[in-house]
Amino acid sequence: MMDAKKVTALLRKKGFKVTPQRLAIYNVLCNTKAHPNAEMIFNKLQPYYPTMSLATIYKTIDILKEIGLIQVINVGEDSLRYDAVVELHPHIRCTVCNKVEDIMQFDFSPAIKAVAENTSYDLSGQQFYFYGVCPECQAKSNLKIG
């Protein structure tokens, strides 16, 4: 994740205007592990930027993705989620509360190699998602997962 000066420089270098709203959206993503969707970001920033629209959120997300500052994740919900951690890592989503978390220190090498060898594809990327019931939801419902 980059500091504001580096983000500002990168936006300018790529030909995008630097606005307080764009910096605020990136800042929200850098300071949460919740993997928010656009509406969550909008709700978080609304008190500080009351004139900002949801369209501004989506446009900024597209720009941040294009310049490599965030990744878009689709964990099987109605809306996409966003993550400022762009290094390759899988995510896990609770099927009860919909919390999304990072799984770090995960070795993808064998899976990526096997897919490339078995499909003859020239791979350009990958995303891994896992689903289950988080410990908090298990405790709430006394549900034991195997």
DSSP file (Angstrom, degrees, kcal/mol; ACC not computed):
  #  RESIDUE AA STRUCTURE BP1 BP2  ACC     N-H-->O    O-->H-N    N-H-->O    O-->H-N    TCO  KAPPA ALPHA  PHI   PSI    X-CA   Y-CA   Z-CA
    1    1 A M              0   0    0      0, 0.0     2,-0.3     0, 0.0    84,-0.1   0.000 360.0 360.0 360.0 143.1    0.0    0.0    0.0
    2    2 A M        -     0   0    0     67,-0.1     2,-0.1     1,-0.1    28,-0.1  -0.657 360.0-117.7-102.8 153.8    1.2    3.5   -0.9
    3    3 A D     >  -     0   0    0     -2,-0.3     4,-2.3     1,-0.1     3,-0.2  -0.367  40.8 -96.1 -80.2 170.6    1.3    6.7    1.0
    4    4 A A  H  > S+     0   0    0      1,-0.2     4,-2.7     2,-0.2     5,-0.2   0.840 122.0  54.0 -59.2 -38.2   -0.7    9.7   -0.2
    5    5 A K  H  > S+     0   0    0      2,-0.2     4,-2.4     1,-0.2    -1,-0.2   0.922 111.4  44.8 -64.4 -43.2    2.3   11.3   -1.9
    6    6 A K  H  > S+     0   0    0     -3,-0.2     4,-2.5     2,-0.2    -2,-0.2   0.889 113.8  49.6 -68.4 -38.8    3.1    8.2   -4.0
    7    7 A V  H  X S+     0   0    0     -4,-2.3     4,-2.8     2,-0.2     5,-0.2   0.927 111.4  50.0 -63.7 -44.7   -0.6    7.7   -4.8
    8    8 A T  H  X S+     0   0    0     -4,-2.7     4,-2.3    -5,-0.2    -2,-0.2   0.930 112.4  46.9 -58.1 -47.7   -0.8   11.4   -5.9
    9    9 A A  H  X S+     0   0    0     -4,-2.4     4,-2.7     1,-0.2    -1,-0.2   0.899 113.0  49.1 -62.9 -41.8    2.3   11.0   -8.1
   10   10 A L  H  X S+     0   0    0     -4,-2.5     4,-2.1     2,-0.2    -2,-0.2   0.917 110.0  50.4 -66.9 -43.5    1.0    7.7   -9.6
   11   11 A L  H  <>S+     0   0    0     -4,-2.8     5,-3.0     1,-0.2     4,-0.3   0.942 114.2  44.9 -58.1 -47.6   -2.4    9.2  -10.5
   12   12 A R  H ><5S+     0   0    0     -4,-2.3     3,-1.5     1,-0.2    -2,-0.2   0.920 110.8  53.3 -62.8 -44.2   -0.8   12.2  -12.1
   13   13 A K  H 3<5S+     0   0    0     -4,-2.7    -1,-0.2     1,-0.3    -2,-0.2   0.861 110.0  48.4 -59.1 -36.6    1.7   10.1  -14.0
   14   14 A K  T 3<5S-     0   0    0     -4,-2.1    -1,-0.3    -5,-0.2    -2,-0.2   0.413 123.3-105.3 -86.9   2.0   -1.1    7.9  -15.4
   15   15 A G  T < 5S+     0   0    0     -3,-1.5     2,-0.3    -4,-0.3    -3,-0.2   0.684  75.2 132.6  88.1  19.3   -3.1   11.1  -16.4
   16   16 A F      < -     0   0    0     -5,-3.0    -1,-0.3    -6,-0.2     2,-0.1  -0.813  58.7-111.7-106.1 145.8   -5.8   11.1  -13.7
   17   17 A K        -     0   0    0     -2,-0.3     2,-0.7     1,-0.1     5,-0.0  -0.455  26.5-130.3 -69.6 142.9   -6.8   14.1  -11.7
   18   18 A V        +     0   0    0     -2,-0.1    -1,-0.1     4,-0.1   -10,-0.0  -0.870  35.3 172.1 -96.5 119.2   -6.0   13.9   -8.0
   19   19 A T     >  -     0   0    0     -2,-0.7     4,-2.1     1,-0.1     5,-0.2  -0.900  44.7-119.3-124.6 155.1   -9.0   14.7   -5.9
   20   20 A P  H  > S+     0   0    0      0, 0.0     4,-2.4     0, 0.0     5,-0.2   0.870 115.6  55.6 -58.1 -35.5   -9.6   14.6   -2.1
   21   21 A Q  H  > S+     0   0    0      2,-0.2     4,-2.4     1,-0.2     5,-0.2   0.915 106.4  48.7 -65.4 -42.6  -12.4   12.0   -2.8
   22   22 A R  H  > S+     0   0    0      1,-0.2     4,-2.1     2,-0.2    -1,-0.2   0.921 113.5  46.8 -63.1 -43.4  -10.0    9.7   -4.7
   23   23 A L  H  X S+     0   0    0     -4,-2.1     4,-2.4     1,-0.2    -1,-0.2   0.886 111.8  51.7 -65.5 -37.7   -7.4    9.9   -2.0
   24   24 A A  H  X S+     0   0    0     -4,-2.4     4,-2.4    -5,-0.2    -2,-0.2   0.892 108.1  51.2 -66.0 -39.9  -10.1    9.3    0.7
   25   25 A I  H  X S+     0   0    0     -4,-2.4     4,-1.9     2,-0.2    -2,-0.2   0.930 112.6  45.6 -63.6 -45.3  -11.4    6.2   -1.2
   26   26 A Y  H  X S+     0   0    0     -4,-2.1     4,-2.2     1,-0.2    -2,-0.2   0.907 111.1  54.0 -63.4 -40.6   -7.9    4.7   -1.4
   27   27 A N  H  X S+     0   0    0     -4,-2.4     4,-1.4     1,-0.2    -2,-0.2   0.897 105.9  52.2 -61.1 -41.7   -7.3    5.6    2.3
   28   28 A V  H  < S+     0   0    0     -4,-2.4     3,-0.4     1,-0.2    -1,-0.2   0.934 111.2  47.5 -58.9 -45.8  -10.5    3.7    3.3
   29   29 A L  H >< S+     0   0    0     -4,-1.9     3,-0.8     1,-0.2    55,-0.6   0.845 111.2  51.0 -66.7 -33.7   -9.3    0.6    1.4
   30   30 A C  H 3< S+     0   0    0     -4,-2.2    -1,-0.2     1,-0.2    -2,-0.2   0.761 110.5  50.1 -73.1 -23.9   -5.8    0.8    3.0
   31   31 A N  T 3< S+     0   0    0     -4,-1.4     2,-0.3    -3,-0.4    -1,-0.2   0.050 102.8  65.2-109.2  25.7   -7.2    1.1    6.5
   32   32 A T    <   -     0   0    0     -3,-0.8    52,-0.3     1,-0.1     3,-0.1  -0.996  48.2-166.0-142.9 150.0   -9.6   -1.8    6.6
   33   33 A K  S    S+     0   0    0     -2,-0.3    69,-0.2     1,-0.1    67,-0.1   0.214  74.5  94.9-108.9   9.9   -9.4   -5.5    6.4
   34   34 A A  S    S-     0   0    0     67,-0.1    66,-0.4    65,-0.1    -1,-0.1   0.574  84.2-135.4 -80.3  -9.9  -13.2   -5.8    5.8
   35   35 A H        -     0   0    0     -6,-0.2    48,-0.1    -3,-0.1    -2,-0.1   0.978  32.6-152.7  52.8  63.2  -12.9   -5.9    2.0
   36   36 A P        -     0   0    0      0, 0.0    46,-1.8     0, 0.0     2,-0.2  -0.204   8.2-132.9 -70.2 156.2  -15.7   -3.4    1.5
   37   37 A N     >  -     0   0    0     44,-0.2     4,-2.0     1,-0.0     3,-0.2  -0.436  40.9 -90.1 -91.9 178.9  -18.0   -3.1   -1.4
   38   38 A A  H  > S+     0   0    0     42,-0.5     4,-2.7     1,-0.2     5,-0.1   0.878 126.5  52.4 -61.4 -39.8  -18.8    0.3   -3.1
   39   39 A E  H  > S+     0   0    0      2,-0.2     4,-2.7     1,-0.2    -1,-0.2   0.877 107.5  52.0 -66.1 -36.5  -21.8    1.0   -0.8
   40   40 A M  H  > S+     0   0    0      2,-0.2     4,-2.0     1,-0.2    -1,-0.2   0.916 111.6  46.8 -64.2 -42.5  -19.8    0.3    2.3
   41   41 A I  H  X S+     0   0    0     -4,-2.0     4,-2.1     2,-0.2    -2,-0.2   0.934 112.3  50.7 -63.3 -45.7  -17.1    2.8    1.1
   42   42 A F  H  X S+     0   0    0     -4,-2.7     4,-2.0     1,-0.2    -2,-0.2   0.929 110.9  48.2 -56.7 -48.5  -19.8    5.3    0.2
   43   43 A N  H  < S+     0   0    0     -4,-2.7    -1,-0.2     1,-0.2    -2,-0.2   0.854 110.8  51.4 -63.6 -35.7  -21.4    5.0    3.7
   44   44 A K  H  < S+     0   0    0     -4,-2.0    -1,-0.2     1,-0.2    -2,-0.2   0.882 118.4  36.5 -67.7 -38.3  -18.1    5.4    5.4
   45   45 A L  H >X S+     0   0    0     -4,-2.1     4,-2.5     1,-0.2     3,-1.2   0.641  91.7  90.6 -91.7 -15.8  -17.2    8.6    3.5
   46   46 A Q  T 3< S+     0   0    0     -4,-2.0    -1,-0.2     1,-0.3     6,-0.2   0.855  84.4  53.5 -52.3 -43.2  -20.7   10.2    3.3
   47   47 A P  T 34 S+     0   0    0      0, 0.0    -1,-0.3     0, 0.0    -2,-0.1   0.829 117.6  37.8 -62.9 -28.5  -20.3   12.1    6.6
   48   48 A Y  T <4 S+     0   0    0     -3,-1.2    -2,-0.2     1,-0.2    -3,-0.1   0.756 129.9  29.2 -92.3 -28.4  -17.0   13.7    5.3
   49   49 A Y    ><  +     0   0    0     -4,-2.5     3,-1.8     1,-0.1    -1,-0.2  -0.641  67.5 170.7-131.5  72.5  -18.0   14.1    1.6
   50   50 A P  T 3  S+     0   0    0      0, 0.0    -1,-0.1     0, 0.0    -4,-0.1   0.712  78.4  51.6 -63.6 -20.0  -21.8   14.7    1.6
   51   51 A T  T 3  S+     0   0    0      2,-0.1     2,-0.2    -5,-0.0    -5,-0.1   0.517  83.2 111.7 -93.2  -4.0  -21.9   15.6   -2.1
   52   52 A M    <   -     0   0    0     -3,-1.8     2,-0.2    -6,-0.2    -3,-0.1  -0.483  57.5-147.0 -71.9 137.1  -19.9   12.6   -3.2
   53   53 A S     >  -     0   0    0     -2,-0.2     4,-1.3     1,-0.1     3,-0.3  -0.575  24.9-114.7-100.7 164.5  -22.0   10.1   -5.3
   54   54 A L  H  > S+     0   0    0      1,-0.2     4,-2.3     2,-0.2     5,-0.2   0.833 117.6  62.7 -63.2 -32.3  -21.8    6.3   -5.6
   55   55 A A  H  > S+     0   0    0      1,-0.2     4,-2.7     2,-0.2    -1,-0.2   0.875  99.3  54.0 -60.6 -37.4  -20.8    6.9   -9.2
   56   56 A T  H  > S+     0   0    0     -3,-0.3     4,-2.4     2,-0.2    -1,-0.2   0.898 107.1  51.4 -62.8 -40.1  -17.7    8.7   -7.9
   57   57 A I  H  X S+     0   0    0     -4,-1.3     4,-2.6     2,-0.2    -2,-0.2   0.954 112.5  45.0 -60.7 -50.3  -16.9    5.6   -5.8
   58   58 A Y  H  X S+     0   0    0     -4,-2.3     4,-2.3     1,-0.2    -2,-0.2   0.906 113.5  49.2 -63.2 -42.5  -17.2    3.3   -8.8
   59   59 A K  H  X S+     0   0    0     -4,-2.7     4,-2.0     1,-0.2    -1,-0.2   0.920 113.0  47.5 -63.6 -42.9  -15.2    5.5  -11.1
   60   60 A T  H  X S+     0   0    0     -4,-2.4     4,-3.1     2,-0.2     5,-0.2   0.900 109.4  53.4 -65.1 -41.1  -12.4    5.9   -8.6
   61   61 A I  H  X S+     0   0    0     -4,-2.6     4,-2.4     1,-0.2     5,-0.2   0.920 108.1  50.8 -59.6 -43.8  -12.4    2.1   -8.0
   62   62 A D  H  X S+     0   0    0     -4,-2.3     4,-2.4     2,-0.2    -1,-0.2   0.912 112.8  46.2 -59.2 -42.9  -12.0    1.6  -11.7
   63   63 A I  H  X S+     0   0    0     -4,-2.0     4,-2.1     2,-0.2    -2,-0.2   0.938 112.2  49.4 -65.9 -47.5   -9.1    4.0  -11.8
   64   64 A L  H  <>S+     0   0    0     -4,-3.1     5,-2.6     1,-0.2     6,-1.0   0.868 113.5  47.3 -61.8 -36.6   -7.4    2.5   -8.7
   65   65 A K  H ><5S+     0   0    0     -4,-2.4     3,-1.5    -5,-0.2    -1,-0.2   0.929 109.4  53.9 -67.5 -45.4   -7.7   -1.0  -10.2
   66   66 A E  H 3<5S+     0   0    0     -4,-2.4    -2,-0.2     1,-0.3    -1,-0.2   0.857 111.3  44.7 -59.0 -37.4   -6.4    0.2  -13.6
   67   67 A I  T 3<5S-     0   0    0     -4,-2.1    -1,-0.3    -5,-0.1    -2,-0.2   0.370 118.1-111.0 -93.4   6.8   -3.2    1.6  -12.0
   68   68 A G  T < 5S+     0   0    0     -3,-1.5    -3,-0.2    -4,-0.2    -2,-0.1   0.679  82.5 120.0  82.4  19.5   -2.7   -1.4   -9.8
   69   69 A L  S   <S+     0   0    0     -5,-2.6     2,-0.3    -6,-0.2    -4,-0.2   0.700  77.5  20.1 -89.8 -19.9   -3.4    0.0   -6.4
   70   70 A I        -     0   0    0     -6,-1.0     2,-0.4    -9,-0.1    14,-0.2  -0.928  67.4-135.5-139.6 164.8   -6.3   -2.3   -5.6
   71   71 A Q  E     -A   83   0A   0     12,-2.8    12,-2.2    -2,-0.3     2,-0.5  -0.947  16.4-132.6-121.1 150.2   -7.8   -5.6   -6.6
   72   72 A V  E     -A   82   0A   0     -2,-0.4     2,-0.4    10,-0.2    10,-0.2  -0.848  23.6-165.9 -99.1 131.3  -11.4   -6.5   -7.2
   73   73 A I  E     -A   81   0A   0      8,-2.8     8,-3.0    -2,-0.5     2,-0.6  -0.954  13.1-163.0-122.9 140.8  -12.7   -9.6   -5.6
   74   74 A N        +     0   0    0     -2,-0.4     6,-0.1     6,-0.2    -2,-0.0  -0.904  13.0 172.1-122.2  99.9  -15.8  -11.5   -6.3
   75   75 A V        -     0   0    0     -2,-0.6    -1,-0.1     4,-0.3     5,-0.1   0.034  66.6 -83.2-101.3  27.2  -16.6  -13.9   -3.5
   76   76 A G  S    S+     0   0    0      1,-0.2     2,-0.2     2,-0.0     4,-0.1   0.773  90.6 120.8  85.1  27.7  -20.1  -14.9   -4.7
   77   77 A E  S    S-     0   0    0      2,-0.4    -1,-0.2    21,-0.0     4,-0.0  -0.503  79.0 -96.9-108.1-177.0  -22.2  -12.0   -3.5
   78   78 A D  S    S+     0   0    0     -2,-0.2     2,-0.3     2,-0.0    -1,-0.0   0.693 106.5  41.3 -74.0 -18.8  -24.4   -9.5   -5.3
   79   79 A S  S    S-     0   0    0    -42,-0.0    -2,-0.4   -41,-0.0    -4,-0.3  -0.918  85.7-109.8-130.8 156.6  -21.6   -6.9   -5.3
   80   80 A L        -     0   0    0     -2,-0.3   -42,-0.5    -6,-0.1     2,-0.3  -0.450  27.9-142.9 -78.9 155.1  -17.9   -6.9   -5.8
   81   81 A R  E     -A   73   0A   0     -8,-3.0    -8,-2.8   -44,-0.2     2,-0.4  -0.764   9.9-139.1-114.3 164.2  -15.5   -6.3   -2.9
   82   82 A Y  E     -A   72   0A   0    -46,-1.8     2,-0.4    -2,-0.3   -10,-0.2  -0.957  13.0-171.1-132.2 145.8  -12.2   -4.3   -3.0
   83   83 A D  E     -A   71   0A   0    -12,-2.2   -12,-2.8    -2,-0.4   -53,-0.1  -0.997  19.3-158.6-140.1 128.5   -8.8   -4.9   -1.4
   84   84 A A  S    S+     0   0    0    -55,-0.6     2,-1.0    -2,-0.4   -54,-0.1   0.524  77.3  91.4 -84.4  -5.7   -5.8   -2.6   -1.2
   85   85 A V        +     0   0    0      1,-0.2     4,-0.1   -56,-0.1   -15,-0.1  -0.804  53.5 175.3 -87.5 105.6   -3.5   -5.6   -0.7
   86   86 A V        +     0   0    0     -2,-1.0    -1,-0.2   -17,-0.1     3,-0.1   0.553  39.7 109.1 -94.8  -7.6   -2.6   -6.4   -4.3
   87   87 A E  S    S-     0   0    0      1,-0.1     2,-0.2   -16,-0.0    -2,-0.0  -0.398  88.5 -86.7 -65.4 147.7   -0.1   -9.2   -3.6
   88   88 A L  S    S+     0   0    0     -2,-0.1    18,-0.2    39,-0.0    -1,-0.1  -0.371  71.9 137.0 -60.6 120.2   -1.4  -12.6   -4.6
   89   89 A H        -     0   0    0     -2,-0.2    39,-0.3    -4,-0.1    15,-0.1  -0.962  47.0-115.3-161.0 149.4   -3.4  -14.1   -1.8
   90   90 A P        -     0   0    0      0, 0.0    13,-2.4     0, 0.0     2,-0.3  -0.380  24.1-142.0 -83.4 167.3   -6.7  -16.0   -1.3
   91   91 A H  E     -Bc 102 129B   0     37,-1.9    39,-2.3    11,-0.2     2,-0.4  -0.896   3.5-152.2-125.1 155.9   -9.8  -14.9    0.5
   92   92 A I  E     -Bc 101 130B   0      9,-2.3     9,-2.6    -2,-0.3     2,-0.4  -0.999   9.4-160.5-130.8 134.3  -12.3  -16.7    2.7
   93   93 A R  E     -Bc 100 131B   0     37,-2.4    39,-1.9    -2,-0.4     2,-0.4  -0.945  18.4-128.8-118.8 133.6  -15.9  -15.6    3.1
   94   94 A C  E  >  - c   0 132B   0      5,-2.6     4,-1.4    -2,-0.4    39,-0.2  -0.655  12.3-150.4 -75.5 127.7  -18.3  -16.6    5.9
   95   95 A T  T  4 S+     0   0    0     37,-2.8    38,-0.2    -2,-0.4    -1,-0.1   0.505  92.8  46.2 -78.9  -3.8  -21.5  -17.9    4.4
   96   96 A V  T  4 S+     0   0    0     36,-0.4    -1,-0.1     3,-0.1    37,-0.1   0.852 129.3  15.3-100.2 -57.6  -23.4  -16.7    7.5
   97   97 A C  T  4 S-     0   0    0      2,-0.1    -2,-0.2    37,-0.0    36,-0.1   0.516  93.4-128.6 -99.0  -6.1  -22.2  -13.1    8.2
   98   98 A N     <  +     0   0    0     -4,-1.4    -3,-0.1     1,-0.2     2,-0.1   0.583  48.6 160.2  68.5  13.3  -20.5  -12.5    4.8
   99   99 A K        -     0   0    0     -6,-0.1    -5,-2.6     1,-0.0     2,-0.4  -0.420  26.9-151.9 -61.7 140.1  -17.3  -11.4    6.4
  100  100 A V  E     -B   93   0B   0    -66,-0.4     2,-0.3    -7,-0.2    -7,-0.2  -0.972  16.5-179.5-118.9 130.9  -14.3  -11.6    4.0
  101  101 A E  E     -B   92   0B   0     -9,-2.6    -9,-2.3    -2,-0.4     2,-0.2  -0.907  26.2-113.2-128.8 156.5  -10.8  -12.2    5.2
  102  102 A D  E     -B   91   0B   0     -2,-0.3     2,-0.5   -11,-0.2   -11,-0.2  -0.558  15.5-151.5 -80.6 149.3   -7.3  -12.5    3.7
  103  103 A I        -     0   0    0    -13,-2.4     3,-0.2    -2,-0.2     2,-0.2  -0.963  24.3-171.8-118.2 110.0   -5.4  -15.8    3.9
  104  104 A M        +     0   0    0     -2,-0.5   -15,-0.1     1,-0.2   -16,-0.0  -0.474  56.8  38.1 -99.5 172.0   -1.8  -14.9    3.8
  105  105 A Q  S    S+     0   0    0      1,-0.2     2,-0.5    -2,-0.2    -1,-0.2   0.952  76.6 149.7  51.9  57.6    1.3  -17.1    3.5
  106  106 A F        -     0   0    0    -18,-0.2     2,-0.9    -3,-0.2    -1,-0.2  -0.983  44.1-137.1-122.7 122.8   -0.3  -19.4    1.0
  107  107 A D        +     0   0    0     -2,-0.5     4,-0.3     1,-0.2   -18,-0.0  -0.705  27.3 170.2 -87.5 106.2    1.8  -21.2   -1.6
  108  108 A F    >>  +     0   0    0     -2,-0.9     4,-2.6     1,-0.2     3,-0.5   0.629  50.8  99.2 -83.7 -16.4    0.0  -21.0   -5.0
  109  109 A S  H 3> S+     0   0    0      1,-0.2     4,-2.7     2,-0.2     5,-0.2   0.830  80.8  46.6 -47.6 -51.3    3.0  -22.3   -7.0
  110  110 A P  H 3> S+     0   0    0      0, 0.0     4,-2.3     0, 0.0    -1,-0.2   0.914 115.9  45.6 -61.0 -41.5    1.9  -26.0   -7.3
  111  111 A A  H <> S+     0   0    0     -3,-0.5     4,-2.4    -4,-0.3    -2,-0.2   0.925 114.5  47.4 -67.1 -44.0   -1.7  -25.1   -8.3
  112  112 A I  H  X S+     0   0    0     -4,-2.6     4,-2.5     1,-0.2     5,-0.2   0.922 113.6  48.3 -63.7 -44.1   -0.6  -22.5  -10.8
  113  113 A K  H  X S+     0   0    0     -4,-2.7     4,-2.6    -5,-0.3     5,-0.2   0.918 111.9  49.5 -62.1 -44.2    2.0  -24.8  -12.3
  114  114 A A  H  X S+     0   0    0     -4,-2.3     4,-2.4    -5,-0.2    -2,-0.2   0.907 111.6  48.4 -64.0 -42.4   -0.5  -27.6  -12.6
  115  115 A V  H  X S+     0   0    0     -4,-2.4     4,-1.3     2,-0.2     6,-0.4   0.938 113.1  47.5 -63.7 -46.1   -3.2  -25.4  -14.3
  116  116 A A  H  X S+     0   0    0     -4,-2.5     4,-1.6     1,-0.2     3,-0.3   0.918 116.0  44.3 -61.3 -44.3   -0.6  -24.0  -16.8
  117  117 A E  H  < S+     0   0    0     -4,-2.6    -1,-0.2     1,-0.2    -2,-0.2   0.864 116.7  45.0 -68.8 -36.9    0.7  -27.5  -17.6
  118  118 A N  H  < S+     0   0    0     -4,-2.4    -1,-0.2    -5,-0.2    -2,-0.2   0.570 122.9  32.7 -88.5  -9.1   -2.7  -29.2  -17.9
  119  119 A T  H  < S-     0   0    0     -4,-1.3    -2,-0.2    -3,-0.3    -1,-0.2   0.586  88.8-134.4-119.3 -16.0   -4.5  -26.5  -19.9
  120  120 A S     <  +     0   0    0     -4,-1.6     2,-0.2    -5,-0.3    -4,-0.1   0.644  56.5 146.6  63.7  15.9   -1.7  -25.0  -22.2
  121  121 A Y        -     0   0    0     -6,-0.4     2,-1.0    -5,-0.2    -1,-0.2  -0.520  56.4-129.2 -76.9 148.6   -3.1  -21.6  -21.2
  122  122 A D        -     0   0    0     -2,-0.2    -1,-0.1    -3,-0.1     2,-0.0  -0.865  37.9-138.2 -92.2  97.1   -0.8  -18.6  -20.9
  123  123 A L        +     0   0    0     -2,-1.0     3,-0.1     1,-0.1    -7,-0.0  -0.304  30.4 177.9 -67.0 137.7   -2.0  -17.6  -17.4
  124  124 A S        -     0   0    0      1,-0.4     2,-0.3    -2,-0.0    -1,-0.1   0.458  64.4 -31.4-114.4  -7.7   -2.6  -13.9  -16.8
  125  125 A G        -     0   0    0      2,-0.0    -1,-0.4     0, 0.0     2,-0.3  -0.946  51.0-151.3 170.0 172.9   -3.9  -14.1  -13.3
  126  126 A Q        -     0   0    0     -2,-0.3     2,-0.4    -3,-0.1   -14,-0.0  -0.978   1.9-158.3-161.7 155.6   -5.9  -16.1  -10.7
  127  127 A Q        -     0   0    0     -2,-0.3     2,-0.4   -39,-0.1   -39,-0.0  -0.994   9.6-157.4-140.2 137.0   -8.0  -15.6   -7.7
  128  128 A F        -     0   0    0     -2,-0.4   -37,-1.9   -39,-0.3     2,-0.4  -0.942  10.3-175.7-116.8 136.1   -8.8  -18.2   -5.0
  129  129 A Y  E     -c   91   0B   0     -2,-0.4     2,-0.3   -39,-0.2   -37,-0.2  -0.988   5.8-168.1-131.4 140.1  -11.8  -18.1   -2.7
  130  130 A F  E     -c   92   0B   0    -39,-2.3   -37,-2.4    -2,-0.4     2,-0.4  -0.917   8.0-157.2-122.3 153.3  -12.8  -20.3    0.1
  131  131 A Y  E     +c   93   0B   0     -2,-0.3     2,-0.3   -39,-0.2   -37,-0.2  -0.964  30.3 113.9-132.2 146.5  -16.2  -20.4    1.9
  132  132 A G  E     -c   94   0B   0    -39,-1.9   -37,-2.8    -2,-0.4     2,-0.5  -0.965  63.7 -65.9 179.0-167.8  -17.2  -21.6    5.3
  133  133 A V        -     0   0    0     -2,-0.3    12,-0.1   -39,-0.2   -39,-0.1  -0.934  49.9-128.4-109.9 123.8  -18.6  -20.5    8.6
  134  134 A C     >  -     0   0    0     -2,-0.5     4,-2.4     1,-0.1     5,-0.2  -0.193  24.6-107.1 -68.3 160.5  -16.3  -18.2   10.7
  135  135 A P  H  > S+     0   0    0      0, 0.0     4,-2.4     0, 0.0     5,-0.2   0.858 118.8  54.5 -56.9 -37.1  -15.5  -19.0   14.3
  136  136 A E  H  > S+     0   0    0      1,-0.2     4,-2.1     2,-0.2     5,-0.1   0.929 111.0  43.8 -64.5 -44.7  -17.8  -16.2   15.6
  137  137 A C  H  > S+     0   0    0      2,-0.2     4,-1.8     1,-0.2     6,-0.3   0.851 111.9  54.2 -69.2 -34.0  -20.8  -17.5   13.7
  138  138 A Q  H  X>S+     0   0    0     -4,-2.4     5,-1.6     1,-0.2     4,-0.9   0.927 110.0  47.2 -62.3 -43.5  -20.0  -21.0   14.8
  139  139 A A  H  <5S+     0   0    0     -4,-2.4     3,-0.3     1,-0.2    -2,-0.2   0.883 110.0  53.3 -65.9 -38.2  -20.0  -19.9   18.4
  140  140 A K  H  <5S+     0   0    0     -4,-2.1    -1,-0.2     1,-0.2    -2,-0.2   0.873 121.9  29.3 -64.6 -37.0  -23.2  -18.0   18.0
  141  141 A S  H  <5S-     0   0    0     -4,-1.8    -1,-0.2    -5,-0.1    -2,-0.2   0.386 102.1-123.7-105.5   3.7  -25.1  -21.0   16.6
  142  142 A N  T  <5 +     0   0    0     -4,-0.9     2,-0.5    -3,-0.3    -3,-0.2   0.818  57.3 159.7  54.7  30.7  -23.1  -23.7   18.4
  143  143 A L      < -     0   0    0     -5,-1.6     2,-0.6    -6,-0.3    -1,-0.2  -0.728  29.6-154.2 -87.5 127.3  -22.4  -25.0   14.9
  144  144 A K        -     0   0    0     -2,-0.5     2,-0.4    -3,-0.1    -5,-0.0  -0.906   4.4-153.8-105.6 124.8  -19.5  -27.3   14.6
  145  145 A I              0   0    0     -2,-0.6    -7,-0.0   -12,-0.1   -13,-0.0  -0.850 360.0 360.0-102.4 133.3  -17.8  -27.5   11.2
  146  146 A G              0   0    0     -2,-0.4    -1,-0.1     0, 0.0    -2,-0.0   0.334 360.0 360.0 -49.4 360.0  -15.9  -30.7   10.4
